[in-house]
Structure formats: C-alpha cells, structure tokens
Amino acid sequence: MNSLGFSTGALAKGDFVLALKQMAGKPLSAVELSALRVNELPHLMNSLNSLDLRAFQYISIHAPSSFAAGEEAQIVELLKECPKDWKIVVHPDSIKDEDKWKGFGNQLVLENMDRRKSDGRTAEELATWFVRFPDAKLCVDLAHAQQWDTTMTEAYLILTRFRDRICEIHISELDSSSRHFPLSRGSIDAFSQVANLIPNDVAVIIESRVDAASMDQEMVKAKNAIEGTRMPDHAVTLSAAGA
C-alpha cells in the first residue's frame, strides 16, 4: 500500500513548521519538506534537528526549483546535510553543473516537468537525464504529465519505462498558469487510468494547495485516484467548494 503525505509547501507556503503541525495526528506516513525558493533552504536545513518527523516512514526534500549558476554550489552543500535515507527531489532543468549533483547517487530524484519547461517533460527527455545520472530515482508528477498529454499516454510511457526508478508520486491538478490546486473529478478519473502502473511501495505526495479544513477530503480524493476508484460526483463537488 502506498504511503501518503503532503508537500509542506502545498499546506503552508514557506512555513514547513506550520505545515507539519497541520499534518500531525492524521494517518500520513510520508512528507516532502519543501524549499522551492532559494531563500527557504538554509532555514529548513538549519531546522532539521528540531523537527519531529518520527511519524513519517518516507521523507524527501524538494530542492529549489530555480536558481542562478552562482547559487548552485551553496545549494548542493546544504543538501549534503540531509540524512542519507532521505530523497532529494530536483527539477532537472534547474541543474547547471551536473558534476556537482552526481555525488548524491540514488538519493537524487529527478521530476518530470510541465509544459512551461524545455526539458524533462517526456519519457524520451527523461531518458537522457538518466544517462547522465544513472543511479538517480524518479518522481512522477501526474499533473505535469496530464498537462503535457491529456490522454495520459505520456504518463503511461513514463510509468512503464522507468518503473524501477520511481520512488515518489506527486498528485494534484494544475491550473492554466501551472499552479497546483485541488483535485477535480476529471483529474481523478485521468489518474485512475494509470493507477495500476504505480508501484505500491512508493510514496504519494499531495501537492494540492489546500487549507487545514480541506486536508482530509483531499487525502480521500488522492487515495481514490491512486487506487483507481471512481468517486461519487457529490464528493468531489463538495470538496472543491470548500477548498
């Protein structure tokens, strides 16, 4: 059975402490500690020893999604402080100097990209990255894959071609500006088409932007999408109204 969790950035942008408080007491066994902006990473890394993460069997850190070449060395050095059993999720297009990242081995997790990016969007483009990083793992962002190809064919190709590399799934929906928001009936049904291809031992991280009151319903929707279960129309409608 897949472990389920949230990205801290989805629950409380830039405030991982608040996000962890919101997750406390819920049946969640995975978490992605988000540092999508460069200025968030030093604070997160300096706070690791003070965070109570005992409830989580799977922990990852999402590295900054964009940074200048001059910032890359410091980012890599900070990320080296992560425990070795944590994964580090990276947008492949953000990497400037590949040699700086190769030392992470299978701790490095590359994520498929959305249509705003020029690389890392398809199975073919990801394949070139895995030549460069042969030990790297994969985070499959279902919303990115759906945006690139609404038939979910590209998602099918990514999930089947790199099945042995997958360690994390991102689930949410994207708006027209590629911002994450709560799952709709359409995205749940689309993701259900490929749910049987998702290994049952990988973590599912919800990236939907939801408030604390909407977390439980978004967890139900995510579980139904991953388990390939069709939700009643009223369940999705009520959730969307409260999000």
N, C-alpha and C positions, 0 to 999 in steps of 0.2 A: 504494500500500500504506500502511495506517495506521501511523503511528509509535506505539510502545508505551512506556509508562513507569509509574512508581508515584507515588502521593502519599507524600511523606516522612512525613506523619503516620500513614499506614497501617503503615509499616515500623517506625517508632520515634517514638511519641507525644512531640511536643515536642522531639525531638532530630534536627534535619534533618542535622546533620553525620554522625551515625551512619548515618542512612538513606542518605545519598549514598555512604558507604563500602560499604554493603551492595549498592548498585546498580553499583558500579564493576566493570568487566570483563564485564558482562552485555550482551547485544545489545539495549540500550534507547536510544532516541533522543529520549525525552520525559520530562519531570519536572514535577510540581506541588509547589512548595515550600509547605508547609502552615503557616499561622499561625491555626488555628481559634480559639484563645483570645487575648484581647486582649493579655495579658502576653507572648505569644510574638512578636508582630510587631516591637517595637523591636529585639530581639536578632537576628531574621532580617535586618532591613533594615541593621543595623549590620555584619552579617557578609557582605553580598553581594560585596564586593570581594575577599574572601578565599576564596570558594568556587570550585572548579574545575568549571565547568559546560560545558566545551568539547565534551563528548560528546553534548550534547543539542541537537537542532535546534529543539525546541519547549520553551519554558519558561513556566510560569504560576505565579502566587502565589495561594493561596486566602486571601482576607481573613477576618478573624474572623467567625464565624457569628452571633455575638450580642454586642451592645454597647449601652451606655446612650447616650442622646442627647448627653450631655456629653462622651463619648469620641469621637464621630464625627469632629469636625474634626481631631483629632490623628491618627486612623487614616487619614483621607484624605491629610493632609500627608505621612505616612510613605510611603504607597503611591505618591505622586507621584515618589518616588525610584527607582521601578522603571524599567529600560530601556524605551523606547517600543515595542520589538518583543515585549515580554513581555505576556501577558494577565493580567488581574486578575479572578479568579472571586469572585462575590459572591452571597450569598443575598438575593434581592430583598426578602424580608420584614424583613431587618435594616436596610434603608435608612430613615432618618428624614427627612433633609433632601435631597431629590432634587437640588437645585441644587449641592450640594457634590460630587456624583458626575458631573455632566454633562460636566465638562471632560475626562474620560477618553476620551470618544468611543468608537471601536471597540476600544479597549484593555479596556473594561469587558465582562465576560462574566457574564450572568445564568444562574443554575442553576435547573432545575425542582425543586420541593420535594417532601418526603414528606408523609404524611398527618397528621403532628403539626402542620403549619403551616396557616395560614388563607388563604394566598395563594400564587400561583406554582406551583400543582400541575398545572394542566391547560393545554392549548393556549389555551383562551379566557382564562384568567387571565394567562398569559404575554403574550398579545397586548396587554393593557392596559399592561404594563410596557414593551413595545417602542414603544408610542405615546409614552410618557414619555422613553424613551431610544432614539430612532430609529436611532442608529449602533451600539448595543450588539450584541455577539455572544451566542451561546448555548452553554452546557454542558449536554448531555443526560445526566442521571444515570439510567441504565437501571434500577437497583434502586429508585430513588424512583418511577419510572413504573410498574414492575411492582407495587410495593406499593399504589399508588393504584388500579391496574386490572390484575388478574392476567391478563386476556385479551390484554394488550398493545395494546389498541385505542388507549388514550391515548398510548402510546409512538409508535404509528403516526401519530397525528394531529400530535404534536409534531414528529416527524422529517420529515414531509412538508410541514407548513405553514411551518416555519422552516428548511428545508434550507440556504438560502443564508446563514443566520446561524451555523450550527453550526461551532465551531472545536475543541471538546473533548468527549469522551465520558468519563463516569465509569462504571466497571464493578465490581460486587461483588454481594454479596447482603445483605439486611437481616434481622436477627432481629426478634422481636416488640417490642423496645424501639427499633427503628430504628437499631441499631448495625451497622456494616459487618463482614461476616465472609466467609470463602472461598466461592467459587462452588460450587454443587451441580449435579447433573445437571439438576434442574428449572429452575434459573435459566439454565443454559447453553442448554437447549432453548428456553426462552421468549425469550431474547435473540436466538437464531438466527432466530426468526420475523421479526424486523425488521432483521436484519443487512444485508440488501441495500439498505436505505434510508439507511445510514450512509455519508456521503461518504468516499471512500478517501484523502482528503488531510487528515483531521482526526486529532488526537492522541487516543489511547485511554489513559486514566489508570486504573490499577488501585487501587481503594480498599479492597480486602480486607485485613483485619488478618491478616498472616502473619509468621512468623519467617523468618530468613535461609535456613533449610534448606528452606522451602516455597516460596520465590520462583519457582524455575524451573517447578514444576508449576502454580502459579497463572498464570504467563505463558502456558503451553500452554493452559490452560483458557480464559483470556481471548481468546487468538487464535482458538481454535476457535469461541467464541461469536460473535465479530465476523465471522469468515469463514463463519459458518453451517454449521459442520462438527459432526456429531454425534460425541461422544466415546464410547469404549467404557465400559461401566459400571464395570469394574475400575479404570480410570484415575482416575475421579472419586472412587471409594471409597477408594483408596489415598491420594490427596491429602488427602481430608477426615480420614482417620485420623491423618495426620502434621501437620495444621495446628494 
